[in-house]
Amino acid sequence: MNVLALEPWYGGSHQRFLDGLVEHSAHDIRPITMPGRFWRWRMEGGGVTLAKKVRSAIREGVRPDLVFATDKVNLPAVLSLARSALADVPVVLHFHENQLTYPLSPDQERERAYAITNYLSALAADQVVFNSRFHFEEFVDALPQLLRDFPDFTNMHTVRDLRAKSTVLHQGMDLAAHDEYGGGRTERSLHSTQAPVVLWNQRWEYDKNPSAFFRVMNRLDDVNVPFRLILAGKQFHEQPEEFEQAFERYAERILHYGYAEDFAEYSRLLHRADVVVSTARHEFFGGAVQEAIYCGCHPVLPNRLSYPELIPETHHKPLLHAPILYEDDDDLFDVLRGILEGEERPLPSDTLRKMPAPLDWDEHVQDYDALFEEVAEEAAVPA
């Protein structure tokens, strides 16, 4: 089957996802991309460029059986501008994130136009895919308020229609790529005389809530709980001041500070850490945490957002090992203190590795391929 994959934000996790899908799928997937920058302009005007690229691919002989588009695609614009080429081609729309519920910093106001683009794109698609159950439910729950803001013709029935044609398919990941960099690591710090290593490998942004993370780490330090830090993750021009403050306080105990752009370096950092912590206010999926778990880091995560569905229920309340899901800052403090002081045993590396293993492309791509085939077959059936 021939698939055209439209991605106007070809960078970061979006790029890794598409590259993995192209590499592992049994179908012939042709990426139609734009560089991962200027996200607002991608949603506003990117459809013109994508439609031009689609028409060019058709002239070169591509005969698509399916279009696979992501959330930054203005799908109605692409379909209208390339209607001669895509008139009868079914479309799957994949939401990495959405602009109805994406968390805003305190000095931002939500720009409704981008939320409406997501809404109209979802209406235009034959099948809508969300990367977590949490993401799906949050999007659908937010839609009524968006529609109520319209002065008339709110089309509230479309909420039911979108729910009916939506599904959840967790994000595919190239987890096996980390295997090459874990074999030579030294013994875990939790089982040695060295202080344990706590990992932060998420974006250095407000929605990941680094203030709560460092607040708890400072409390632990105040009562002489031993730890070292790896502070990795994507950085931006403006970053929370808590990271600089942490560097000043913990400089001698920070094993790495800053974005680890090189994959080999990044993977070795994950394998070196003992515990990965999230204090996120918002998480549509949580790929960085899944990578860390695969590399043997015991996760300590909020009992909300997408995390509970990505942690097997059998480990929500482990009896013989350290907790994974916590309720609030005080609970996080207690869990980390127990692990770092050796009173709580983290899960074995082999057990941790198995948790996200079903997300690896070698196995998970079958679910994507099956979805593509199902949508294409349904579109081929006469009405």
Phi and psi in degrees as a GROMACS rama.xvg file:
@    title "Ramachandran Plot"
@    xaxis  label "Phi"
@    yaxis  label "Psi"
@TYPE xy
-97.2567  126.889  ASN-2
-123.972  130.037  VAL-3
-95.5028  122.328  LEU-4
-106.349  114.653  ALA-5
-97.0957  118.012  LEU-6
-139.658  100.117  GLU-7
-80.1547  -5.74506  PRO-8
-122.898  68.9556  TRP-9
-87.4903  85.4705  TYR-10
-170.345  159.492  GLY-11
57.9575  -137.461  GLY-12
-65.5042  -30.4527  SER-13
-63.7211  -42.3675  HIS-14
-66.4115  -44.3821  GLN-15
-62.6066  -39.6609  ARG-16
-62.4  -49.5245  PHE-17
-66.0314  -42.43  LEU-18
-59.533  -42.0033  ASP-19
-65.1722  -40.8295  GLY-20
-63.7541  -45.4192  LEU-21
-61.372  -43.1957  VAL-22
-67.9081  -38.3369  GLU-23
-100.592  -19.2039  HIS-24
-65.6455  146.441  SER-25
-76.2202  -13.2079  ALA-26
-92.387  162.646  HIS-27
-88.7644  101.566  ASP-28
-103.908  121.334  ILE-29
-105.569  113.943  ARG-30
-73.5237  135.9  PRO-31
-118.265  106.148  ILE-32
-128.521  166.043  THR-33
-136.799  154.562  MET-34
-60.1377  147.126  PRO-35
-79.1337  73.33  GLY-36
-152.435  163.868  ARG-37
53.7611  59.3433  PHE-38
-60.0615  -34.1383  TRP-39
-63.3707  -44.1506  ARG-40
-68.6635  -31.0777  TRP-41
-61.5894  -40.9436  ARG-42
-76.8091  -29.838  MET-43
-80.3498  -50.8509  GLU-44
-121.571  -4.08527  GLY-45
-62.1039  -25.518  GLY-46
-60.6764  -31.3951  GLY-47
-65.3374  -46.4167  VAL-48
-67.8116  -43.3227  THR-49
-62.2337  -41.141  LEU-50
-63.1079  -39.3194  ALA-51
-62.6365  -42.985  LYS-52
-65.7424  -37.1423  LYS-53
-63.5058  -47.5848  VAL-54
-60.1869  -37.9163  ARG-55
-64.305  -42.869  SER-56
-62.5466  -38.3144  ALA-57
-64.7873  -41.7657  ILE-58
-63.6904  -28.8058  ARG-59
-80.1458  -2.88637  GLU-60
111.111  -0.932999  GLY-61
-70.1153  130.776  VAL-62
-121.1  90.2765  ARG-63
-71.0671  137.549  PRO-64
-94.026  -15.2303  ASP-65
-158.784  146.855  LEU-66
-111.327  131.649  VAL-67
-116.559  112.636  PHE-68
-119.363  156.094  ALA-69
-110.708  174.691  THR-70
-65.8087  -19.2304  ASP-71
-88.2604  4.12735  LYS-72
-84.7687  129.739  VAL-73
-82.5502  86.9217  ASN-74
-62.9639  -43.8547  LEU-75
-58.3814  -36.5932  PRO-76
-65.4539  -46.2223  ALA-77
-61.7771  -46.6635  VAL-78
-65.2618  -35.9281  LEU-79
-73.9731  -39.0974  SER-80
-77.6003  -18.257  LEU-81
-119.721  31.1263  ALA-82
-63.6812  -30.958  ARG-83
-67.0761  -25.7818  SER-84
-97.3454  -26.8191  ALA-85
-120.031  16.0026  LEU-86
-54.6226  -41.3025  ALA-87
-112.598  13.1828  ASP-88
-89.1502  124.077  VAL-89
-69.3599  155.699  PRO-90
-129.197  132.063  VAL-91
-107.68  126.888  VAL-92
-108.088  124.758  LEU-93
-109.601  125.346  HIS-94
-97.8129  106.202  PHE-95
-71.9546  -45.1771  HIS-96
-147.374  178.335  GLU-97
-144.752  159.556  ASN-98
-96.3332  4.65378  GLN-99
-80.5271  -38.0312  LEU-100
-124.119  2.12369  THR-101
-57.106  129.562  TYR-102
-66.9802  139.44  PRO-103
-106.95  149.3  LEU-104
-72.5037  162.044  SER-105
-57.57  -25.9936  PRO-106
-96.2005  12.0603  ASP-107
-109.577  151.631  GLN-108
-119.041  142.278  GLU-109
-69.06  132.602  ARG-110
-94.2278  107.447  GLU-111
-62.6969  -26.8545  ARG-112
-58.9341  -36.6021  ALA-113
-74.0448  -33.9882  TYR-114
-64.6032  -39.3948  ALA-115
-66.653  -36.8869  ILE-116
-60.5024  -44.4557  THR-117
-59.2094  -43.6045  ASN-118
-63.0351  -48.5815  TYR-119
-66.7531  -36.162  LEU-120
-63.7149  -40.6547  SER-121
-63.789  -39.2254  ALA-122
-64.3518  -36.2949  LEU-123
-75.7506  -21.4813  ALA-124
-79.3214  154.95  ALA-125
-81.7276  -33.2116  ASP-126
-140.793  136.421  GLN-127
-114.632  134.007  VAL-128
-123.051  130.782  VAL-129
-111.72  148.554  PHE-130
-84.7196  -1.09588  ASN-131
-159.171  156.652  SER-132
-63.2407  -40.3566  ARG-133
-56.9862  -46.3824  PHE-134
-60.7919  -46.1983  HIS-135
-59.0512  -50.9628  PHE-136
-64.6418  -39.1991  GLU-137
-65.621  -42.2348  GLU-138
-61.8724  -50.3878  PHE-139
-64.9895  -37.0238  VAL-140
-67.6204  -29.0322  ASP-141
-82.6278  -21.2474  ALA-142
-60.2135  -43.726  LEU-143
-55.8957  -40.4122  PRO-144
-65.7337  -39.6399  GLN-145
-59.192  -43.9649  LEU-146
-72.6954  -31.9229  LEU-147
-66.8759  -19.7963  ARG-148
-74.522  -13.1649  ASP-149
-74.7934  145.745  PHE-150
-70.705  -30.0818  PRO-151
-161.3  179.098  ASP-152
47.0374  55.7544  PHE-153
-72.5891  -18.4579  THR-154
51.3591  47.4146  ASN-155
-62.072  -22.6398  MET-156
-63.4405  -21.1139  HIS-157
-68.2789  -20.1105  THR-158
-62.854  -44.6302  VAL-159
-64.4001  -40.4854  ARG-160
-63.42  -42.6306  ASP-161
-67.6691  -39.2224  LEU-162
-60.8932  -39.2687  ARG-163
-67.5084  -31.558  ALA-164
-104.575  18.4182  LYS-165
-106.76  152.078  SER-166
-143.899  167.916  THR-167
-114.38  128.682  VAL-168
-140.621  107.731  LEU-169
-57.6853  152.143  HIS-170
-68.23  134.986  GLN-171
-76.1396  146.63  GLY-172
-142.112  150.376  MET-173
-92.0941  67.6168  ASP-174
-68.7327  -33.9935  LEU-175
-61.7831  -20.6704  ALA-176
-62.4714  -21.6832  ALA-177
-78.318  -15.1483  HIS-178
-61.0776  -33.8642  ASP-179
-63.7588  -23.9375  GLU-180
-109.256  6.15817  TYR-181
-105.103  -14.9097  GLY-182
-68.0906  -28.9975  GLY-183
-100.236  9.54789  GLY-184
-72.3774  155.481  ARG-185
-80.564  174.694  THR-186
-59.5302  145.066  GLU-187
-55.6677  138.956  ARG-188
-60.6548  -29.4447  SER-189
-65.3407  -15.7317  LEU-190
-116.287  24.4136  HIS-191
-136.261  -173.098  SER-192
-85.3208  -6.56245  THR-193
-84.0181  154.493  GLN-194
-65.8173  140.352  ALA-195
-61.2351  157.687  PRO-196
-110.26  122.698  VAL-197
-102.066  132.553  VAL-198
-108.216  136  LEU-199
-121.437  111.1  TRP-200
-124.49  21.4561  ASN-201
-96.9387  173.396  GLN-202
-58.1983  145.533  ARG-203
-87.683  70.8992  TRP-204
-139.852  165.055  GLU-205
-59.1135  -37.7344  TYR-206
-70.6035  -17.9626  ASP-207
-85.808  -5.52635  LYS-208
59.4574  53.4411  ASN-209
-63.939  -23.7736  PRO-210
-60.1778  -40.4588  SER-211
-68.2559  -39.7743  ALA-212
-59.8398  -50.8265  PHE-213
-72.8962  -27.7718  PHE-214
-61.7518  -43.3214  ARG-215
-70.8177  -41.533  VAL-216
-62.587  -36.7003  MET-217
-66.1687  -39.0537  ASN-218
-61.9823  -41.6952  ARG-219
-63.8398  -41.1919  LEU-220
-66.4476  -36.0031  ASP-221
-62.6058  -26.1819  ASP-222
-106.988  21.3218  VAL-223
64.4713  32.0797  ASN-224
-76.4251  128.622  VAL-225
-78.3633  137.349  PRO-226
-166.392  157.899  PHE-227
-122.27  165.985  ARG-228
-127.444  142.941  LEU-229
-119.373  117.185  ILE-230
-113.07  88.3875  LEU-231
-108.688  -164.145  ALA-232
104.292  158.826  GLY-233
-66.0904  131.882  LYS-234
-108.14  158.076  GLN-235
-130.745  173.241  PHE-236
-56.3618  -45.1447  HIS-237
-106.043  126.087  GLU-238
-132.23  154.211  GLN-239
-56.4405  137.454  PRO-240
-65.8406  -17.8146  GLU-241
-59.8278  -29.9119  GLU-242
-68.3311  -43.9369  PHE-243
-64.2688  -39.7462  GLU-244
-63.9691  -38.5244  GLN-245
-66.0609  -37.9124  ALA-246
-62.9653  -39.6403  PHE-247
-66.2733  -36.2785  GLU-248
-82.3075  -36.808  ARG-249
-117.374  20.8669  TYR-250
-47.4437  -44.6991  ALA-251
-73.8252  -14.2685  GLU-252
-108.854  5.34725  ARG-253
-94.4239  115.558  ILE-254
-81.5509  -25.0901  LEU-255
-154.422  139.488  HIS-256
-137.949  115.364  TYR-257
118.212  170.381  GLY-258
-66.5408  126.753  TYR-259
-93.6589  89.5175  ALA-260
-72.9519  -35.7142  GLU-261
-72.9298  126.027  ASP-262
-62.0583  -41.6434  PHE-263
-61.0812  -43.3009  ALA-264
-63.3515  -44.6609  GLU-265
-59.7195  -46.9713  TYR-266
-62.4671  -41.4575  SER-267
-63.0084  -34.299  ARG-268
-65.4398  -42.6708  LEU-269
-62.3573  -42.1711  LEU-270
-68.9774  -22.9327  HIS-271
-82.0065  -24.5865  ARG-272
-79.5868  159.127  ALA-273
-105.058  -37.8944  ASP-274
-135.239  135.28  VAL-275
-112.52  133.881  VAL-276
-120.826  138.017  VAL-277
-121.83  136.687  SER-278
-122.804  24.5279  THR-279
-56.8961  139.616  ALA-280
-79.5892  -24.6891  ARG-281
-151.544  139.182  HIS-282
-155.674  111.148  GLU-283
-71.8114  -36.7436  PHE-284
-137.295  -69.7891  PHE-285
106.059  49.9434  GLY-286
-64.8591  -38.1834  GLY-287
-61.5674  -41.0483  ALA-288
-66.9547  -39.0613  VAL-289
-62.2824  -38.9911  GLN-290
-61.7542  -44.0004  GLU-291
-64.5965  -40.9674  ALA-292
-61.6661  -44.6231  ILE-293
-58.7257  -34.2797  TYR-294
-84.7665  6.30096  CYS-295
99.8793  13.1497  GLY-296
-85.6557  128.574  CYS-297
-69.6834  123.603  HIS-298
-85.4017  140.195  PRO-299
-125.712  107.838  VAL-300
-132.187  151.006  LEU-301
-66.1733  142.95  PRO-302
-82.2834  61.3702  ASN-303
-168.455  -171.944  ARG-304
58.694  -142.476  LEU-305
-85.6094  -9.00264  SER-306
-64.5543  -46.0304  TYR-307
-58.4672  -32.7514  PRO-308
-78.0811  -19.3815  GLU-309
-94.32  -10.135  LEU-310
-101.249  123.005  ILE-311
-53.7494  139.28  PRO-312
-56.9546  -29.0881  GLU-313
-63.5037  -16.7353  THR-314
-112.617  7.89768  HIS-315
-63.0489  -37.546  HIS-316
-135.076  71.0347  LYS-317
-62.9381  137.699  PRO-318
-83.969  -35.378  LEU-319
-106.867  0.499416  LEU-320
-134.193  173.186  HIS-321
-62.6309  146.897  ALA-322
-60.9517  158.045  PRO-323
-111.295  -46.5024  ILE-324
-97.7097  130.986  LEU-325
-119.575  162.743  TYR-326
-98.2909  -39.3369  GLU-327
-154.485  -176.161  ASP-328
-60.3885  -40.8014  ASP-329
-64.843  -40.6334  ASP-330
-64.6775  -41.3819  ASP-331
-60.0571  -43.6969  LEU-332
-57.8903  -46.9799  PHE-333
-65.5494  -42.3426  ASP-334
-63.8604  -48.2169  VAL-335
-64.6379  -39.601  LEU-336
-61.4453  -42.5667  ARG-337
-62.4385  -40.3523  GLY-338
-70.7946  -48.1708  ILE-339
-70.1785  -28.6072  LEU-340
-91.6281  0.0970377  GLU-341
85.6185  7.28298  GLY-342
-80.1576  -26.0916  GLU-343
-112.808  136.499  GLU-344
-92.504  126.238  ARG-345
-70.3543  160.685  PRO-346
-65.3551  146.637  LEU-347
-61.5718  150.449  PRO-348
-56.8247  -39.8418  SER-349
-63.242  -38.0973  ASP-350
-68.2871  -43.7291  THR-351
-61.2985  -43.0829  LEU-352
-58.9379  -35.1681  ARG-353
-72.0892  -22.6181  LYS-354
-60.1045  -56.0274  MET-355
-88.9023  -2.37696  PRO-356
-52.4566  -36.4183  ALA-357
-63.687  -13.9579  PRO-358
-82.3822  -11.6453  LEU-359
-63.4636  139.389  ASP-360
-56.3496  -34.9272  TRP-361
-54.3896  -33.2011  ASP-362
-101.968  -42.5064  GLU-363
-75.8419  -23.4533  HIS-364
-61.0814  -25.5096  VAL-365
-60.5311  -33.6224  GLN-366
-69.6612  -39.2826  ASP-367
-67.4684  -45.4949  TYR-368
-60.6364  -40.4991  ASP-369
-64.7151  -39.6987  ALA-370
-63.5295  -45.8946  LEU-371
-58.0628  -44.7378  PHE-372
-64.4382  -41.0275  GLU-373
-63.2926  -44.611  GLU-374
-65.6969  -42.1638  VAL-375
-64.2525  -40.6633  ALA-376
-66.555  -41.3763  GLU-377
-64.3487  -36.9199  GLU-378
-69.8226  -25.962  ALA-379
-80.2025  -15.8011  ALA-380
-75.6835  125.937  VAL-381
-59.4304  140.529  PRO-382
